[in-house]
Amino acid sequence: MGDSMWRYYFGVLFIACKVNLSRALILESIYWNTTNTKFVPGQGVVLYPQIGDKLDIVCPRVDSGSGESVEYYKVYMVPREQLDSCTITKADTPLLNCVKPDQDVKFTLKFQEFSPNLWGLEFFRGKDYYIISTSNGTMEGIDNQEGGVCKTKSMKIIMKVGQSEEGESNNGAGGKSSSVIGSEVALFAGIASGSVIFIIIIIMLVLLLLKYRRRHRKHSPQHAATLSLSTLATPKRSGGGGNNNGSEPSDIIIPLRTADSVFCPHYEKVSGDYGHPVYIVQEMPPQSPANIYYKV
């Protein structure tokens, strides 16, 4: 019974983890070069990632014999104002440096609301995030802070986290309120799933404790308790002054007091000056009060 319940709970946890992992998607990689047709003129690339998704931004390798021109870039994540003006500042830190044309270099974005890494990126539902490059593709212009391929080739990415293309058509307060509601629902769903997992763990621990106690109780030694005789009562003789030479049996009342513990069969032999030997057998559980008299 216990093993089957353990298997059941582990199965539930495995299915829950599998369902959560199945929701996350690995988006198609974005290759950062001028030959990528995904960069739409005047718009760039617009994506709709969800929390849990992953995206790779790749600086593609250029083979020496392919005849392709080598391109050099620095890629940044910027606010909306810098996206519109295609500018960066000295305080901005590049996400990706495309300076090794002989190998693929990539940066992976994981869309998560909390990052265990101190310098990790965090994304929130209903917000937009922007990636640009102000380099012009040459090694001499890799550190440009204005213009570059952001303006000439529209090499920029707009990421609308937790949103959808259908909801994008409904701009305004309604769309914003729906995204806020969706974020709250997701938050409550996460709290509820965490609570369920916590309760399952508690139940499993309680079942394990009960199983351990039951097994320990089963294998613990049972101490048999002995039966004790109290002092003998004053014997009664039949007749007025009968003899006690053993020719006539005597009527003896012997009180038997059992110990205050579990039942244990006991045989007691009593000998004395009352004629033939007397045997007392106690074959019943203790009673309260535990004074049982036998007449022999």
VENBELFEN-V113444 format. One record per residue. N is the residue number from 1. PHI is phi in degrees with one decimal (999 if undefined). OMEGA is omega in radians with two decimals (* if undefined). D_CENTER is the distance of its C-alpha to the mean C-alpha in Angstrom with 2 decimals. Layout:
n phi omega d_center
N PHI OMEGA D_CENTER
N PHI OMEGA D_CENTER
//
This chain:
n phi omega d_center
1 999 -3.13 23.03
2 -66.0 -3.14 20.17
3 -63.4 3.14 19.55
4 -65.6 3.11 19.64
5 -67.7 3.07 17.07
6 -59.8 3.13 14.68
7 -61.9 -3.13 15.47
8 -63.7 -3.10 15.03
9 -67.2 3.10 11.46
10 -65.0 3.08 10.51
11 -64.3 3.11 12.67
12 -63.1 3.14 11.08
13 -63.6 3.14 7.61
14 -63.3 -3.14 9.99
15 -65.4 3.14 12.15
16 -62.8 3.11 9.82
17 -64.8 -3.13 8.97
18 -66.1 3.11 12.70
19 -64.6 3.13 13.90
20 -64.7 3.14 12.39
21 -69.9 -3.12 13.92
22 -69.0 3.12 17.07
23 -72.0 -3.12 17.76
24 -74.8 -3.13 18.27
25 -122.4 2.98 21.80
26 -101.4 -3.08 23.81
27 -71.2 3.13 26.97
28 -65.2 -3.08 30.36
29 -64.7 3.07 31.43
30 -105.4 3.12 34.13
31 -88.2 -3.01 36.97
32 -90.7 3.01 38.70
33 -154.8 -3.02 42.38
34 -72.4 -3.14 45.34
35 -84.7 -3.14 45.52
36 -77.4 -3.09 42.23
37 -76.2 3.10 43.42
38 -70.6 3.10 40.17
39 -78.1 -3.11 41.56
40 -76.3 3.14 43.59
41 -57.1 3.13 46.66
42 78.8 -3.08 46.40
43 -133.7 -3.06 42.73
44 84.9 3.12 40.66
45 -111.0 3.11 37.36
46 -110.4 -3.12 35.34
47 -120.7 3.12 31.70
48 -126.9 -3.13 29.16
49 -73.9 3.07 25.72
50 -109.5 3.12 22.54
51 -61.2 -3.09 19.41
52 103.6 3.14 17.54
53 -74.9 3.10 20.89
54 -129.3 3.13 22.66
55 -141.4 3.08 26.39
56 -103.9 2.97 28.63
57 -104.6 -2.94 31.94
58 -117.6 2.90 34.21
59 -90.7 -2.99 37.51
60 -70.0 3.08 39.13
61 -75.0 3.13 41.11
62 -116.3 3.10 44.85
63 -72.5 -3.08 46.86
64 -64.4 -3.09 50.16
65 -96.2 -3.08 52.20
66 -82.1 -3.12 50.71
67 83.9 3.12 52.95
68 -76.6 3.13 50.16
69 -77.9 3.13 50.48
70 -83.4 -3.12 48.02
71 -121.0 -3.11 46.14
72 -123.4 -3.09 44.60
73 -144.3 2.86 42.20
74 -123.6 -3.02 39.97
75 -110.9 -3.05 37.26
76 -127.6 2.91 35.98
77 -102.5 -2.99 33.65
78 -132.5 3.02 35.91
79 -76.6 -3.05 36.24
80 -63.0 -3.11 38.27
81 -62.7 3.14 41.54
82 -74.4 3.03 41.51
83 -64.2 -3.09 40.63
84 -67.0 -3.10 43.71
85 -95.4 -3.11 45.96
86 53.0 3.13 44.54
87 -134.3 3.01 44.51
88 -131.3 3.10 42.35
89 -119.3 3.12 42.83
90 -67.0 -3.14 42.95
91 -78.6 -3.13 39.76
92 -72.8 3.12 37.77
93 -105.3 -3.12 35.74
94 -69.3 3.01 35.78
95 -75.9 -2.99 32.63
96 -147.4 3.07 34.56
97 -114.6 3.12 37.86
98 -93.2 -3.08 39.70
99 -127.7 -3.14 42.15
100 -125.1 -3.06 41.66
101 -68.2 -3.11 43.34
102 -85.6 3.14 43.23
103 -152.8 3.07 39.46
104 -77.4 3.08 36.63
105 -120.1 -3.09 34.82
106 -137.1 3.03 31.85
107 -126.7 -3.08 29.47
108 -100.7 3.05 26.07
109 -97.8 3.03 24.92
110 -110.2 -3.06 21.24
111 -83.8 -3.12 21.14
112 -134.5 -3.11 18.27
113 -80.3 3.07 18.55
114 -139.0 3.14 17.12
115 -114.6 3.08 17.91
116 -68.7 3.11 16.72
117 -82.1 -3.10 20.26
118 -60.4 -3.11 22.98
119 -102.6 -3.14 25.34
120 -73.4 3.14 23.00
121 -85.7 3.11 24.01
122 -124.6 -3.09 22.32
123 -125.5 -3.10 23.24
124 -126.2 -3.12 23.34
125 -62.7 3.09 24.05
126 85.0 3.14 27.74
127 -108.7 3.12 29.04
128 -107.3 3.12 31.22
129 -130.9 -2.95 31.18
130 -132.9 3.11 34.14
131 -129.6 -3.13 34.97
132 -139.4 2.97 38.60
133 -141.2 3.11 40.93
134 -101.1 3.05 44.35
135 -72.3 3.13 45.53
136 -103.1 3.09 48.44
137 99.5 3.12 47.41
138 -104.4 3.11 49.70
139 -67.3 3.13 49.09
140 -68.9 -3.09 51.62
141 -104.3 -3.09 49.87
142 -69.7 -3.10 46.25
143 -101.1 3.08 46.15
144 -60.3 -3.13 47.72
145 -107.9 -3.11 46.33
146 -151.9 3.08 47.85
147 73.9 -3.14 48.45
148 68.2 -3.09 47.87
149 -70.7 3.04 46.16
150 -62.8 -3.11 44.26
151 -93.2 -3.04 47.64
152 -82.7 -3.07 49.58
153 -118.6 -3.10 46.99
154 52.2 3.12 44.38
155 -84.3 3.14 41.71
156 -150.8 -3.12 38.94
157 -122.8 3.06 35.57
158 -111.9 -3.09 34.52
159 -113.3 -3.14 30.80
160 -101.0 -2.99 30.06
161 -75.3 3.09 26.30
162 70.5 -3.12 24.77
163 -118.2 3.14 28.26
164 -136.6 3.14 30.24
165 -66.0 3.12 33.81
166 -65.8 3.14 34.70
167 -71.6 -3.13 33.66
168 -67.6 -3.14 35.62
169 -70.9 3.13 38.85
170 -98.3 3.13 38.27
171 -73.5 3.11 38.71
172 120.2 -3.06 39.15
173 -66.8 -3.12 37.58
174 -62.8 3.13 36.21
175 -65.6 3.14 34.14
176 -66.4 -3.13 32.80
177 -64.8 3.13 31.94
178 -66.4 3.11 30.12
179 -67.1 3.09 27.98
180 -64.9 3.12 27.19
181 -62.9 3.12 26.33
182 -62.0 3.11 24.11
183 -65.8 3.13 22.26
184 -66.0 3.12 21.86
185 -62.0 3.11 20.69
186 -63.8 3.11 18.01
187 -63.3 3.13 16.97
188 -64.9 3.10 16.90
189 -64.3 3.09 15.05
190 -64.3 3.11 12.20
191 -64.0 -3.13 12.35
192 -64.0 3.13 12.62
193 -64.5 3.07 9.68
194 -63.6 3.11 7.47
195 -65.2 3.13 9.66
196 -62.5 3.12 9.43
197 -62.6 3.12 5.78
198 -63.1 3.13 6.92
199 -64.3 3.11 10.09
200 -62.0 3.11 9.08
201 -63.6 3.12 7.74
202 -62.1 3.14 11.06
203 -61.9 3.12 13.05
204 -62.7 3.11 12.15
205 -65.9 3.12 13.24
206 -63.8 3.11 16.30
207 -62.5 3.11 17.28
208 -64.5 3.11 17.12
209 -64.5 3.12 19.30
210 -63.8 3.12 21.71
211 -64.6 3.12 22.07
212 -65.7 3.14 22.87
213 -65.0 -3.14 25.40
214 -64.1 3.14 27.01
215 -67.8 3.13 27.48
216 -66.5 3.13 28.81
217 -68.4 -3.11 31.18
218 -68.4 -3.08 32.41
219 -94.3 -3.14 33.37
220 -76.1 -3.12 34.83
221 -69.6 3.11 38.68
222 -99.8 -3.11 40.73
223 -91.9 3.11 43.71
224 -78.3 -3.13 46.82
225 -96.1 3.12 48.86
226 -87.9 3.10 52.62
227 -97.6 -3.10 55.04
228 -119.8 3.07 57.70
229 -100.9 3.03 61.14
230 -84.5 -3.13 62.51
231 -63.2 -3.14 66.13
232 -71.4 3.09 68.57
233 -80.1 3.13 70.39
234 -68.2 -3.09 74.12
235 -69.9 3.06 75.51
236 -110.5 3.12 77.72
237 -107.4 3.08 80.82
238 -79.3 3.13 82.59
239 86.8 -3.07 86.17
240 -80.3 -3.05 87.98
241 -136.6 -3.14 88.46
242 -59.5 3.14 87.24
243 -84.9 3.13 87.16
244 -129.8 3.13 84.15
245 -89.6 3.07 85.53
246 94.2 -3.13 82.90
247 -77.6 -3.13 85.23
248 -118.7 3.10 83.62
249 -68.6 3.13 79.85
250 -105.3 3.04 78.57
251 -90.1 -3.08 76.20
252 -119.1 3.04 73.34
253 -109.1 -3.08 70.39
254 -115.2 3.07 67.51
255 -78.2 3.11 64.42
256 -120.0 -3.14 61.12
257 -111.5 3.13 58.16
258 -88.9 3.09 54.75
259 -74.4 -3.13 52.02
260 -81.9 -3.13 49.14
261 -155.6 -3.05 46.61
262 -72.8 -3.13 45.74
263 -70.6 3.09 48.49
264 -150.0 3.13 50.31
265 -61.3 -3.08 53.67
266 -144.9 3.10 56.41
267 -119.4 -3.09 60.09
268 -129.6 3.10 62.50
269 -107.1 -3.11 66.15
270 -115.6 3.09 68.44
271 -124.7 -3.14 71.97
272 -171.2 -3.09 74.62
273 -99.4 -3.05 78.14
274 -114.0 3.07 77.65
275 99.6 -3.08 78.81
276 -65.8 3.09 76.66
277 -61.9 -3.10 73.13
278 -113.8 3.09 70.44
279 -112.5 -3.13 67.00
280 -116.7 3.14 64.15
281 -120.1 3.08 61.06
282 -105.3 -3.07 57.94
283 -128.4 3.12 55.83
284 -142.8 -3.14 53.84
285 -62.4 3.11 50.81
286 -61.9 3.10 51.59
287 -118.8 3.13 52.90
288 -123.2 -0.06 53.19
289 -71.1 -3.02 55.71
290 -90.0 3.05 55.80
291 -104.2 -3.13 59.64
292 -120.1 -3.07 60.89
293 -109.4 3.06 64.59
294 -116.6 3.09 66.28
295 -107.9 -3.10 70.00
296 -128.0 * 71.63
//
